[in-house]
């Protein structure tokens, strides 16, 4: 297991909550790989986005989009940030993004914010029941 880096505000409560959400993210990722012919088992996850992308009704993420293992830290960061900053920021906006970009840059000095921004946002939007929050 690689060493995790955490922003200054990250605590043990973020770790335990992230462990639950990580399992849900992993199942979602495995389902997508299954849907495109991978060896992963069918995890019975919602594949609406996958179908829309395959049908050309939704943009396909660009090549080079990180794998789950590559973007796990970004999802974890976004999820923890929601638990930490959620009462101060009701929705993803310019002020929140400025705050998170600062925290990300201080925590992951070797990782580009723009490359990981979408995964951070996805983590922010994920709730404890394994569902994406509705955009505000």
N, CA, C and O atoms as CSV, one atom per row, in Angstrom:
chain,resi,resn,atom,element,x,y,z
A,1,UNK,N,N,0.854,-1.183,0.000
A,1,UNK,CA,C,0.000,0.000,0.000
A,1,UNK,C,C,0.891,1.235,0.000
A,1,UNK,O,O,1.806,1.360,0.814
A,2,UNK,N,N,0.609,2.140,-0.924
A,2,UNK,CA,C,1.445,3.333,-0.993
A,2,UNK,C,C,1.086,4.307,0.117
A,2,UNK,O,O,-0.014,4.275,0.670
A,3,UNK,N,N,2.024,5.154,0.421
A,3,UNK,CA,C,1.860,6.140,1.475
A,3,UNK,C,C,0.897,7.233,1.018
A,3,UNK,O,O,1.123,7.845,-0.026
A,4,UNK,N,N,-0.146,7.485,1.758
A,4,UNK,CA,C,-1.121,8.525,1.423
A,4,UNK,C,C,-0.645,9.863,1.967
A,4,UNK,O,O,-0.107,9.942,3.072
A,5,UNK,N,N,-0.848,10.904,1.185
A,5,UNK,CA,C,-0.582,12.249,1.652
A,5,UNK,C,C,-1.912,12.908,1.938
A,5,UNK,O,O,-2.877,12.719,1.197
A,6,UNK,N,N,-1.967,13.665,2.988
A,6,UNK,CA,C,-3.218,14.291,3.391
A,6,UNK,C,C,-3.052,15.791,3.571
A,6,UNK,O,O,-1.996,16.259,3.999
A,7,UNK,N,N,-4.108,16.554,3.239
A,7,UNK,CA,C,-4.081,17.975,3.563
A,7,UNK,C,C,-4.087,18.147,5.084
A,7,UNK,O,O,-4.366,17.208,5.828
A,8,UNK,N,N,-3.776,19.350,5.520
A,8,UNK,CA,C,-3.661,19.623,6.959
A,8,UNK,C,C,-4.934,19.285,7.728
A,8,UNK,O,O,-4.861,18.888,8.891
A,9,UNK,N,N,-6.090,19.434,7.103
A,9,UNK,CA,C,-7.358,19.232,7.791
A,9,UNK,C,C,-7.806,17.778,7.831
A,9,UNK,O,O,-8.811,17.478,8.476
A,10,UNK,N,N,-7.106,16.869,7.173
A,10,UNK,CA,C,-7.519,15.457,7.097
A,10,UNK,C,C,-7.344,14.773,8.442
A,10,UNK,O,O,-6.291,14.889,9.068
A,11,UNK,N,N,-8.374,14.061,8.888
A,11,UNK,CA,C,-8.313,13.347,10.164
A,11,UNK,C,C,-8.731,11.896,10.002
A,11,UNK,O,O,-9.073,11.458,8.904
A,12,UNK,N,N,-8.702,11.166,11.085
A,12,UNK,CA,C,-9.044,9.748,11.069
A,12,UNK,C,C,-10.477,9.521,10.575
A,12,UNK,O,O,-10.757,8.515,9.924
A,13,UNK,N,N,-11.386,10.461,10.886
A,13,UNK,CA,C,-12.764,10.313,10.430
A,13,UNK,C,C,-12.853,10.315,8.909
A,13,UNK,O,O,-13.741,9.683,8.337
A,14,UNK,N,N,-11.931,11.029,8.248
A,14,UNK,CA,C,-11.908,11.028,6.794
A,14,UNK,C,C,-11.451,9.667,6.272
A,14,UNK,O,O,-11.986,9.173,5.279
A,15,UNK,N,N,-10.459,9.054,6.937
A,15,UNK,CA,C,-9.967,7.743,6.512
A,15,UNK,C,C,-11.060,6.694,6.560
A,15,UNK,O,O,-11.254,5.959,5.592
A,16,UNK,N,N,-11.771,6.612,7.661
A,16,UNK,CA,C,-12.784,5.561,7.792
A,16,UNK,C,C,-13.928,5.780,6.796
A,16,UNK,O,O,-14.425,4.820,6.207
A,17,UNK,N,N,-14.343,7.015,6.609
A,17,UNK,CA,C,-15.403,7.298,5.636
A,17,UNK,C,C,-14.914,7.000,4.220
A,17,UNK,O,O,-15.649,6.440,3.407
A,18,UNK,N,N,-13.664,7.381,3.930
A,18,UNK,CA,C,-13.125,7.133,2.590
A,18,UNK,C,C,-13.066,5.639,2.281
A,18,UNK,O,O,-13.323,5.238,1.146
A,19,UNK,N,N,-12.736,4.818,3.260
A,19,UNK,CA,C,-12.661,3.374,3.026
A,19,UNK,C,C,-13.993,2.838,2.499
A,19,UNK,O,O,-14.008,1.976,1.619
A,20,UNK,N,N,-15.109,3.339,3.027
A,20,UNK,CA,C,-16.423,2.913,2.545
A,20,UNK,C,C,-16.667,3.401,1.118
A,20,UNK,O,O,-17.106,2.639,0.257
A,21,UNK,N,N,-16.380,4.669,0.882
A,21,UNK,CA,C,-16.636,5.246,-0.432
A,21,UNK,C,C,-15.696,4.657,-1.476
A,21,UNK,O,O,-16.083,4.476,-2.630
A,22,UNK,N,N,-14.470,4.360,-1.078
A,22,UNK,CA,C,-13.495,3.764,-1.996
A,22,UNK,C,C,-14.047,2.469,-2.583
A,22,UNK,O,O,-13.905,2.219,-3.780
A,23,UNK,N,N,-14.672,1.653,-1.752
A,23,UNK,CA,C,-15.238,0.397,-2.234
A,23,UNK,C,C,-16.307,0.664,-3.297
A,23,UNK,O,O,-16.389,-0.055,-4.293
A,24,UNK,N,N,-17.126,1.698,-3.083
A,24,UNK,CA,C,-18.162,2.038,-4.066
A,24,UNK,C,C,-17.537,2.541,-5.368
A,24,UNK,O,O,-17.982,2.163,-6.451
A,25,UNK,N,N,-16.515,3.386,-5.272
A,25,UNK,CA,C,-15.812,3.862,-6.472
A,25,UNK,C,C,-15.205,2.688,-7.243
A,25,UNK,O,O,-15.294,2.625,-8.469
A,26,UNK,N,N,-14.600,1.777,-6.523
A,26,UNK,CA,C,-13.949,0.626,-7.149
A,26,UNK,C,C,-14.977,-0.213,-7.895
A,26,UNK,O,O,-14.714,-0.651,-9.015
A,27,UNK,N,N,-16.145,-0.445,-7.295
A,27,UNK,CA,C,-17.202,-1.214,-7.971
A,27,UNK,C,C,-17.656,-0.497,-9.236
A,27,UNK,O,O,-17.868,-1.138,-10.266
A,28,UNK,N,N,-17.807,0.812,-9.174
A,28,UNK,CA,C,-18.211,1.585,-10.341
A,28,UNK,C,C,-17.173,1.439,-11.455
A,28,UNK,O,O,-17.519,1.251,-12.622
A,29,UNK,N,N,-15.910,1.528,-11.083
A,29,UNK,CA,C,-14.818,1.398,-12.055
A,29,UNK,C,C,-14.801,0.007,-12.665
A,29,UNK,O,O,-14.663,-0.128,-13.881
A,30,UNK,N,N,-14.937,-1.024,-11.851
A,30,UNK,CA,C,-14.944,-2.397,-12.343
A,30,UNK,C,C,-16.111,-2.644,-13.294
A,30,UNK,O,O,-15.964,-3.359,-14.285
A,31,UNK,N,N,-17.280,-2.050,-12.993
A,31,UNK,CA,C,-18.440,-2.226,-13.858
A,31,UNK,C,C,-18.166,-1.655,-15.241
A,31,UNK,O,O,-18.504,-2.275,-16.250
A,32,UNK,N,N,-17.561,-0.490,-15.291
A,32,UNK,CA,C,-17.250,0.121,-16.577
A,32,UNK,C,C,-16.310,-0.774,-17.375
A,32,UNK,O,O,-16.517,-0.986,-18.569
A,33,UNK,N,N,-15.289,-1.295,-16.726
A,33,UNK,CA,C,-14.358,-2.204,-17.416
A,33,UNK,C,C,-15.087,-3.451,-17.888
A,33,UNK,O,O,-14.830,-3.922,-18.995
A,34,UNK,N,N,-15.981,-3.994,-17.089
A,34,UNK,CA,C,-16.774,-5.167,-17.470
A,34,UNK,C,C,-17.623,-4.860,-18.707
A,34,UNK,O,O,-17.690,-5.658,-19.642
A,35,UNK,N,N,-18.259,-3.706,-18.695
A,35,UNK,CA,C,-19.164,-3.347,-19.782
A,35,UNK,C,C,-18.456,-3.254,-21.133
A,35,UNK,O,O,-19.091,-3.405,-22.176
A,36,UNK,N,N,-17.171,-3.013,-21.121
A,36,UNK,CA,C,-16.406,-2.937,-22.358
A,36,UNK,C,C,-15.590,-4.199,-22.609
A,36,UNK,O,O,-14.598,-4.170,-23.337
A,37,UNK,N,N,-16.012,-5.306,-22.000
A,37,UNK,CA,C,-15.408,-6.594,-22.316
A,37,UNK,C,C,-14.271,-7.029,-21.427
A,37,UNK,O,O,-13.586,-7.998,-21.754
A,38,UNK,N,N,-14.038,-6.353,-20.312
A,38,UNK,CA,C,-12.967,-6.752,-19.403
A,38,UNK,C,C,-13.320,-8.014,-18.640
A,38,UNK,O,O,-14.465,-8.465,-18.679
A,39,UNK,N,N,-12.359,-8.581,-17.955
A,39,UNK,CA,C,-12.552,-9.807,-17.194
A,39,UNK,C,C,-13.235,-9.581,-15.850
A,39,UNK,O,O,-13.555,-10.544,-15.154
A,40,UNK,N,N,-13.461,-8.335,-15.478
A,40,UNK,CA,C,-14.070,-8.034,-14.188
A,40,UNK,C,C,-15.501,-8.570,-14.144
A,40,UNK,O,O,-16.180,-8.595,-15.171
A,41,UNK,N,N,-15.962,-8.995,-12.976
A,41,UNK,CA,C,-17.349,-9.478,-12.864
A,41,UNK,C,C,-18.339,-8.326,-12.992
A,41,UNK,O,O,-18.002,-7.169,-12.741
A,42,UNK,N,N,-19.551,-8.656,-13.381
A,42,UNK,CA,C,-20.626,-7.670,-13.449
A,42,UNK,C,C,-21.011,-7.297,-12.020
A,42,UNK,O,O,-21.474,-8.150,-11.263
A,43,UNK,N,N,-20.826,-6.045,-11.647
A,43,UNK,CA,C,-21.119,-5.598,-10.287
A,43,UNK,C,C,-22.499,-4.954,-10.173
A,43,UNK,O,O,-22.857,-4.430,-9.118
A,44,UNK,N,N,-23.283,-4.995,-11.275
A,44,UNK,CA,C,-24.645,-4.472,-11.264
A,44,UNK,C,C,-24.690,-2.997,-10.883
A,44,UNK,O,O,-25.587,-2.559,-10.161
A,45,UNK,N,N,-23.726,-2.244,-11.369
A,45,UNK,CA,C,-23.701,-0.792,-11.156
A,45,UNK,C,C,-24.456,-0.111,-12.293
A,45,UNK,O,O,-24.649,-0.710,-13.350
A,46,UNK,N,N,-24.880,1.121,-12.090
A,46,UNK,CA,C,-25.551,1.923,-13.104
A,46,UNK,C,C,-24.555,2.257,-14.217
A,46,UNK,O,O,-23.492,2.822,-13.962
A,47,UNK,N,N,-24.907,1.907,-15.430
A,47,UNK,CA,C,-23.985,2.108,-16.544
A,47,UNK,C,C,-24.517,3.120,-17.561
A,47,UNK,O,O,-24.090,3.119,-18.716
A,48,UNK,N,N,-25.445,3.982,-17.139
A,48,UNK,CA,C,-26.031,4.954,-18.069
A,48,UNK,C,C,-24.972,5.788,-18.780
A,48,UNK,O,O,-25.055,6.008,-19.989
A,49,UNK,N,N,-23.986,6.246,-18.034
A,49,UNK,CA,C,-22.940,7.054,-18.664
A,49,UNK,C,C,-22.160,6.246,-19.685
A,49,UNK,O,O,-21.841,6.749,-20.763
A,50,UNK,N,N,-21.852,5.007,-19.361
A,50,UNK,CA,C,-21.102,4.153,-20.276
A,50,UNK,C,C,-21.871,3.974,-21.581
A,50,UNK,O,O,-21.302,4.090,-22.666
A,51,UNK,N,N,-23.154,3.694,-21.469
A,51,UNK,CA,C,-23.984,3.487,-22.654
A,51,UNK,C,C,-24.058,4.770,-23.484
A,51,UNK,O,O,-23.925,4.730,-24.707
A,52,UNK,N,N,-24.270,5.903,-22.820
A,52,UNK,CA,C,-24.350,7.182,-23.527
A,52,UNK,C,C,-23.038,7.480,-24.256
A,52,UNK,O,O,-23.056,7.965,-25.388
A,53,UNK,N,N,-21.916,7.197,-23.624
A,53,UNK,CA,C,-20.622,7.433,-24.259
A,53,UNK,C,C,-20.447,6.520,-25.464
A,53,UNK,O,O,-19.998,6.960,-26.522
A,54,UNK,N,N,-20.801,5.250,-25.303
A,54,UNK,CA,C,-20.662,4.303,-26.409
A,54,UNK,C,C,-21.551,4.677,-27.584
A,54,UNK,O,O,-21.197,4.435,-28.738
A,55,UNK,N,N,-22.711,5.270,-27.293
A,55,UNK,CA,C,-23.657,5.670,-28.340
A,55,UNK,C,C,-23.338,7.044,-28.919
A,55,UNK,O,O,-24.006,7.483,-29.855
A,56,UNK,N,N,-22.335,7.728,-28.385
A,56,UNK,CA,C,-21.978,9.039,-28.884
A,56,UNK,C,C,-22.880,10.152,-28.383
A,56,UNK,O,O,-22.849,11.258,-28.922
A,57,UNK,N,N,-23.680,9.881,-27.367
A,57,UNK,CA,C,-24.593,10.887,-26.820
A,57,UNK,C,C,-23.977,11.657,-25.662
A,57,UNK,O,O,-24.565,12.620,-25.169
A,58,UNK,N,N,-22.817,11.244,-25.235
A,58,UNK,CA,C,-22.103,11.903,-24.141
A,58,UNK,C,C,-20.620,11.848,-24.484
A,58,UNK,O,O,-20.144,10.818,-24.963
A,59,UNK,N,N,-19.880,12.924,-24.253
A,59,UNK,CA,C,-18.461,12.903,-24.600
A,59,UNK,C,C,-17.698,11.805,-23.856
A,59,UNK,O,O,-17.954,11.541,-22.681
A,60,UNK,N,N,-16.773,11.183,-24.550
A,60,UNK,CA,C,-15.899,10.190,-23.927
A,60,UNK,C,C,-14.708,10.937,-23.333
A,60,UNK,O,O,-14.105,11.774,-24.006
A,61,UNK,N,N,-14.363,10.641,-22.078
A,61,UNK,CA,C,-13.200,11.310,-21.489
A,61,UNK,C,C,-11.968,11.127,-22.374
A,61,UNK,O,O,-11.801,10.077,-22.994
A,62,UNK,N,N,-11.119,12.127,-22.433
A,62,UNK,CA,C,-9.947,12.047,-23.314
A,62,UNK,C,C,-9.005,10.924,-22.918
A,62,UNK,O,O,-8.973,10.489,-21.767
A,63,UNK,N,N,-8.232,10.462,-23.908
A,63,UNK,CA,C,-7.198,9.469,-23.612
A,63,UNK,C,C,-6.258,10.045,-22.582
A,63,UNK,O,O,-6.030,11.253,-22.525
A,64,UNK,N,N,-5.726,9.171,-21.780
A,64,UNK,CA,C,-4.840,9.636,-20.725
A,64,UNK,C,C,-5.575,9.918,-19.435
A,64,UNK,O,O,-4.957,10.282,-18.435
A,65,UNK,N,N,-6.917,9.752,-19.442
A,65,UNK,CA,C,-7.654,9.902,-18.201
A,65,UNK,C,C,-7.138,8.852,-17.236
A,65,UNK,O,O,-7.024,7.684,-17.605
A,66,UNK,N,N,-6.828,9.236,-16.025
A,66,UNK,CA,C,-6.208,8.287,-15.094
A,66,UNK,C,C,-7.074,7.055,-14.821
A,66,UNK,O,O,-8.302,7.127,-14.850
A,67,UNK,N,N,-6.423,5.941,-14.560
A,67,UNK,CA,C,-7.125,4.736,-14.134
A,67,UNK,C,C,-7.616,4.958,-12.713
A,67,UNK,O,O,-7.257,5.953,-12.084
A,68,UNK,N,N,-8.436,4.038,-12.197
A,68,UNK,CA,C,-8.912,4.184,-10.822
A,68,UNK,C,C,-7.743,4.349,-9.865
A,68,UNK,O,O,-7.749,5.236,-9.012
A,69,UNK,N,N,-6.747,3.494,-10.009
A,69,UNK,CA,C,-5.607,3.558,-9.106
A,69,UNK,C,C,-4.892,4.902,-9.199
A,69,UNK,O,O,-4.361,5.399,-8.205
A,70,UNK,N,N,-4.878,5.489,-10.398
A,70,UNK,CA,C,-4.221,6.784,-10.580
A,70,UNK,C,C,-5.066,7.934,-10.039
A,70,UNK,O,O,-4.515,8.942,-9.599
A,71,UNK,N,N,-6.389,7.804,-10.064
A,71,UNK,CA,C,-7.205,8.918,-9.595
A,71,UNK,C,C,-7.823,8.688,-8.226
A,71,UNK,O,O,-8.590,9.522,-7.744
A,72,UNK,N,N,-7.498,7.562,-7.593
A,72,UNK,CA,C,-8.053,7.290,-6.265
A,72,UNK,C,C,-7.736,8.406,-5.280
A,72,UNK,O,O,-8.622,8.846,-4.548
A,73,UNK,N,N,-6.484,8.874,-5.245
A,73,UNK,CA,C,-6.121,9.937,-4.308
A,73,UNK,C,C,-6.953,11.197,-4.538
A,73,UNK,O,O,-7.326,11.879,-3.583
A,74,UNK,N,N,-7.244,11.509,-5.809
A,74,UNK,CA,C,-8.038,12.698,-6.122
A,74,UNK,C,C,-9.486,12.521,-5.654
A,74,UNK,O,O,-10.069,13.448,-5.091
A,75,UNK,N,N,-10.067,11.347,-5.880
A,75,UNK,CA,C,-11.430,11.078,-5.402
A,75,UNK,C,C,-11.471,11.123,-3.880
A,75,UNK,O,O,-12.388,11.692,-3.287
A,76,UNK,N,N,-10.481,10.525,-3.269
A,76,UNK,CA,C,-10.381,10.494,-1.806
A,76,UNK,C,C,-10.284,11.913,-1.260
A,76,UNK,O,O,-10.948,12.259,-0.283
A,77,UNK,N,N,-9.457,12.725,-1.894
A,77,UNK,CA,C,-9.269,14.119,-1.501
A,77,UNK,C,C,-10.602,14.871,-1.602
A,77,UNK,O,O,-10.995,15.567,-0.666
A,78,UNK,N,N,-11.302,14.728,-2.746
A,78,UNK,CA,C,-12.574,15.428,-2.934
A,78,UNK,C,C,-13.626,14.985,-1.942
A,78,UNK,O,O,-14.380,15.807,-1.421
A,79,UNK,N,N,-13.680,13.690,-1.678
A,79,UNK,CA,C,-14.643,13.166,-0.715
A,79,UNK,C,C,-14.349,13.706,0.689
A,79,UNK,O,O,-15.259,14.147,1.390
A,80,UNK,N,N,-13.095,13.673,1.090
A,80,UNK,CA,C,-12.719,14.199,2.401
A,80,UNK,C,C,-12.959,15.694,2.502
A,80,UNK,O,O,-13.362,16.199,3.549
A,81,UNK,N,N,-12.708,16.399,1.404
A,81,UNK,CA,C,-12.926,17.845,1.393
A,81,UNK,C,C,-14.401,18.176,1.623
A,81,UNK,O,O,-14.721,19.152,2.301
A,82,UNK,N,N,-15.299,17.363,1.059
A,82,UNK,CA,C,-16.735,17.600,1.261
A,82,UNK,C,C,-17.083,17.443,2.741
A,82,UNK,O,O,-17.865,18.219,3.290
A,83,UNK,N,N,-16.497,16.438,3.373
A,83,UNK,CA,C,-16.759,16.225,4.797
A,83,UNK,C,C,-16.169,17.370,5.623
A,83,UNK,O,O,-16.732,17.748,6.650
A,84,UNK,N,N,-15.046,17.917,5.180
A,84,UNK,CA,C,-14.390,18.996,5.928
A,84,UNK,C,C,-15.019,20.365,5.634
A,84,UNK,O,O,-15.307,21.129,6.555
A,85,UNK,N,N,-15.228,20.668,4.357
A,85,UNK,CA,C,-15.684,21.998,3.947
A,85,UNK,C,C,-17.178,22.080,3.633
A,85,UNK,O,O,-17.678,23.161,3.323
A,86,UNK,N,N,-17.896,20.967,3.708
A,86,UNK,CA,C,-19.300,20.926,3.273
A,86,UNK,C,C,-20.201,21.952,3.928
A,86,UNK,O,O,-21.130,22.449,3.291
A,87,UNK,N,N,-19.948,22.282,5.189
A,87,UNK,CA,C,-20.803,23.264,5.862
A,87,UNK,C,C,-20.459,24.689,5.444
A,87,UNK,O,O,-21.286,25.594,5.565
A,88,UNK,N,N,-19.254,24.884,4.960
A,88,UNK,CA,C,-18.839,26.218,4.516
A,88,UNK,C,C,-19.185,26.474,3.054
A,88,UNK,O,O,-19.410,27.615,2.651
A,89,UNK,N,N,-19.225,25.406,2.264
A,89,UNK,CA,C,-19.511,25.521,0.832
A,89,UNK,C,C,-20.654,24.566,0.502
A,89,UNK,O,O,-20.492,23.349,0.591
A,90,UNK,N,N,-21.798,25.106,0.126
A,90,UNK,CA,C,-22.953,24.269,-0.192
A,90,UNK,C,C,-22.850,23.619,-1.553
A,90,UNK,O,O,-23.490,22.598,-1.805
A,91,UNK,N,N,-22.052,24.196,-2.435
A,91,UNK,CA,C,-21.934,23.675,-3.797
A,91,UNK,C,C,-20.522,23.948,-4.314
A,91,UNK,O,O,-19.797,24.791,-3.786
A,92,UNK,N,N,-20.161,23.225,-5.338
A,92,UNK,CA,C,-18.878,23.439,-6.013
A,92,UNK,C,C,-18.980,24.772,-6.738
A,92,UNK,O,O,-19.798,24.923,-7.646
A,93,UNK,N,N,-18.171,25.725,-6.352
A,93,UNK,CA,C,-18.157,27.027,-7.004
A,93,UNK,C,C,-16.713,27.515,-7.092
A,93,UNK,O,O,-15.784,26.808,-6.701
A,94,UNK,N,N,-16.540,28.715,-7.604
A,94,UNK,CA,C,-15.200,29.268,-7.808
A,94,UNK,C,C,-14.425,29.396,-6.494
A,94,UNK,O,O,-13.226,29.120,-6.451
A,95,UNK,N,N,-15.101,29.810,-5.431
A,95,UNK,CA,C,-14.427,29.969,-4.133
A,95,UNK,C,C,-13.965,28.625,-3.580
A,95,UNK,O,O,-12.844,28.501,-3.087
A,96,UNK,N,N,-14.832,27.627,-3.665
A,96,UNK,CA,C,-14.440,26.289,-3.212
A,96,UNK,C,C,-13.291,25.764,-4.051
A,96,UNK,O,O,-12.323,25.223,-3.517
A,97,UNK,N,N,-13.393,25.920,-5.354
A,97,UNK,CA,C,-12.339,25.413,-6.229
A,97,UNK,C,C,-10.994,26.068,-5.914
A,97,UNK,O,O,-9.963,25.395,-5.928
A,98,UNK,N,N,-10.994,27.349,-5.636
A,98,UNK,CA,C,-9.754,28.038,-5.252
A,98,UNK,C,C,-9.186,27.430,-3.970
A,98,UNK,O,O,-7.981,27.201,-3.870
A,99,UNK,N,N,-10.047,27.172,-3.001
A,99,UNK,CA,C,-9.623,26.573,-1.733
A,99,UNK,C,C,-9.061,25.179,-1.954
A,99,UNK,O,O,-7.992,24.847,-1.442
A,100,UNK,N,N,-9.784,24.359,-2.718
A,100,UNK,CA,C,-9.338,22.986,-2.941
A,100,UNK,C,C,-8.068,22.931,-3.785
A,100,UNK,O,O,-7.198,22.092,-3.553
A,101,UNK,N,N,-7.967,23.814,-4.751
A,101,UNK,CA,C,-6.750,23.851,-5.573
A,101,UNK,C,C,-5.539,24.172,-4.696
A,101,UNK,O,O,-4.472,23.581,-4.867
A,102,UNK,N,N,-5.705,25.101,-3.764
A,102,UNK,CA,C,-4.624,25.438,-2.837
A,102,UNK,C,C,-4.257,24.227,-1.976
A,102,UNK,O,O,-3.083,23.884,-1.841
A,103,UNK,N,N,-5.276,23.585,-1.396
A,103,UNK,CA,C,-5.019,22.412,-0.556
A,103,UNK,C,C,-4.361,21.292,-1.356
A,103,UNK,O,O,-3.416,20.658,-0.885
A,104,UNK,N,N,-4.866,21.050,-2.573
A,104,UNK,CA,C,-4.306,19.996,-3.432
A,104,UNK,C,C,-2.842,20.298,-3.738
A,104,UNK,O,O,-1.988,19.418,-3.634
A,105,UNK,N,N,-2.559,21.534,-4.114
A,105,UNK,CA,C,-1.187,21.922,-4.490
A,105,UNK,C,C,-0.218,21.819,-3.318
A,105,UNK,O,O,0.959,21.517,-3.511
A,106,UNK,N,N,-0.706,22.068,-2.102
A,106,UNK,CA,C,0.143,21.931,-0.916
A,106,UNK,C,C,0.347,20.471,-0.539
A,106,UNK,O,O,1.390,20.106,0.003
A,107,UNK,N,N,-0.635,19.644,-0.822
A,107,UNK,CA,C,-0.582,18.228,-0.452
A,107,UNK,C,C,0.124,17.394,-1.509
A,107,UNK,O,O,0.946,16.538,-1.184
A,108,UNK,N,N,-0.190,17.639,-2.753
A,108,UNK,CA,C,0.366,16.871,-3.876
A,108,UNK,C,C,1.177,17.816,-4.756
A,108,UNK,O,O,0.727,18.211,-5.832
A,109,UNK,N,N,2.345,18.168,-4.307
A,109,UNK,CA,C,3.180,19.138,-5.014
A,109,UNK,C,C,3.616,18.638,-6.390
A,109,UNK,O,O,3.995,19.437,-7.247
A,110,UNK,N,N,3.566,17.330,-6.606
A,110,UNK,CA,C,4.020,16.752,-7.866
A,110,UNK,C,C,2.871,16.374,-8.799
A,110,UNK,O,O,3.099,15.713,-9.812
A,111,UNK,N,N,1.642,16.780,-8.478
A,111,UNK,CA,C,0.489,16.396,-9.299
A,111,UNK,C,C,-0.283,17.620,-9.752
A,111,UNK,O,O,-0.553,18.539,-8.979
A,112,UNK,N,N,-0.625,17.599,-11.022
A,112,UNK,CA,C,-1.301,18.719,-11.659
A,112,UNK,C,C,-2.781,18.792,-11.260
A,112,UNK,O,O,-3.512,17.809,-11.378
A,113,UNK,N,N,-3.203,19.939,-10.798
A,113,UNK,CA,C,-4.600,20.158,-10.401
A,113,UNK,C,C,-5.552,19.872,-11.559
A,113,UNK,O,O,-6.548,19.171,-11.379
A,114,UNK,N,N,-5.262,20.402,-12.733
A,114,UNK,CA,C,-6.184,20.258,-13.857
A,114,UNK,C,C,-6.361,18.798,-14.272
A,114,UNK,O,O,-7.462,18.394,-14.648
A,115,UNK,N,N,-5.309,18.015,-14.208
A,115,UNK,CA,C,-5.408,16.588,-14.562
A,115,UNK,C,C,-6.312,15.842,-13.577
A,115,UNK,O,O,-6.978,14.881,-13.962
A,116,UNK,N,N,-6.343,16.267,-12.329
A,116,UNK,CA,C,-7.076,15.557,-11.289
A,116,UNK,C,C,-8.373,16.258,-10.863
A,116,UNK,O,O,-9.127,15.714,-10.057
A,117,UNK,N,N,-8.638,17.439,-11.388
A,117,UNK,CA,C,-9.783,18.236,-10.972
A,117,UNK,C,C,-11.098,17.475,-11.097
A,117,UNK,O,O,-11.910,17.499,-10.172
A,118,UNK,N,N,-11.322,16.803,-12.220
A,118,UNK,CA,C,-12.590,16.096,-12.432
A,118,UNK,C,C,-12.793,14.989,-11.392
A,118,UNK,O,O,-13.902,14.807,-10.889
A,119,UNK,N,N,-11.736,14.255,-11.072
A,119,UNK,CA,C,-11.839,13.187,-10.065
A,119,UNK,C,C,-12.057,13.785,-8.675
A,119,UNK,O,O,-12.784,13.212,-7.864
A,120,UNK,N,N,-11.436,14.928,-8.393
A,120,UNK,CA,C,-11.653,15.612,-7.113
A,120,UNK,C,C,-13.114,16.031,-7.016
A,120,UNK,O,O,-13.754,15.853,-5.979
A,121,UNK,N,N,-13.634,16.591,-8.107
A,121,UNK,CA,C,-15.032,17.010,-8.129
A,121,UNK,C,C,-15.953,15.801,-7.954
A,121,UNK,O,O,-16.949,15.889,-7.237
A,122,UNK,N,N,-15.640,14.692,-8.587
A,122,UNK,CA,C,-16.449,13.478,-8.441
A,122,UNK,C,C,-16.459,13.025,-6.985
A,122,UNK,O,O,-17.507,12.649,-6.460
A,123,UNK,N,N,-15.306,13.057,-6.334
A,123,UNK,CA,C,-15.240,12.699,-4.922
A,123,UNK,C,C,-16.066,13.640,-4.065
A,123,UNK,O,O,-16.738,13.198,-3.133
A,124,UNK,N,N,-16.025,14.928,-4.366
A,124,UNK,CA,C,-16.821,15.930,-3.645
A,124,UNK,C,C,-18.306,15.606,-3.762
A,124,UNK,O,O,-19.055,15.750,-2.796
A,125,UNK,N,N,-18.728,15.169,-4.939
A,125,UNK,CA,C,-20.144,14.917,-5.201
A,125,UNK,C,C,-20.643,13.574,-4.700
A,125,UNK,O,O,-21.845,13.316,-4.763
A,126,UNK,N,N,-19.777,12.716,-4.210
A,126,UNK,CA,C,-20.175,11.362,-3.803
A,126,UNK,C,C,-20.640,11.361,-2.361
A,126,UNK,O,O,-19.987,11.949,-1.499
A,127,UNK,N,N,-21.768,10.706,-2.085
A,127,UNK,CA,C,-22.276,10.689,-0.713
A,127,UNK,C,C,-21.995,9.349,-0.025
A,127,UNK,O,O,-21.474,8.424,-0.648
A,128,UNK,N,N,-22.339,9.253,1.249
A,128,UNK,CA,C,-22.039,8.074,2.050
A,128,UNK,C,C,-22.870,6.849,1.670
A,128,UNK,O,O,-22.563,5.740,2.107
A,129,UNK,N,N,-23.910,7.030,0.870
A,129,UNK,CA,C,-24.709,5.899,0.435
A,129,UNK,C,C,-24.275,5.396,-0.935
A,129,UNK,O,O,-24.958,4.569,-1.540
A,130,UNK,N,N,-23.142,5.890,-1.428
A,130,UNK,CA,C,-22.626,5.437,-2.713
A,130,UNK,C,C,-23.345,6.033,-3.902
A,130,UNK,O,O,-23.352,5.443,-4.982
A,131,UNK,N,N,-23.954,7.201,-3.721
A,131,UNK,CA,C,-24.700,7.862,-4.780
A,131,UNK,C,C,-24.062,9.210,-5.076
A,131,UNK,O,O,-23.496,9.854,-4.193
A,132,UNK,N,N,-24.161,9.624,-6.333
A,132,UNK,CA,C,-23.698,10.950,-6.690
A,132,UNK,C,C,-24.728,11.958,-6.204
A,132,UNK,O,O,-25.928,11.743,-6.375
A,133,UNK,N,N,-24.282,13.046,-5.605
A,133,UNK,CA,C,-25.186,14.115,-5.179
A,133,UNK,C,C,-25.673,14.859,-6.414
A,133,UNK,O,O,-24.975,14.933,-7.425
A,134,UNK,N,N,-26.839,15.388,-6.324
A,134,UNK,CA,C,-27.356,16.223,-7.401
A,134,UNK,C,C,-26.594,17.536,-7.391
A,134,UNK,O,O,-26.315,18.092,-6.329
A,135,UNK,N,N,-26.261,18.025,-8.566
A,135,UNK,CA,C,-25.572,19.319,-8.656
A,135,UNK,C,C,-26.509,20.411,-8.167
A,135,UNK,O,O,-27.698,20.415,-8.483
A,136,UNK,N,N,-25.963,21.323,-7.401
A,136,UNK,CA,C,-26.786,22.418,-6.852
A,136,UNK,C,C,-26.942,23.529,-7.859
A,136,UNK,O,O,-27.600,24.531,-7.577
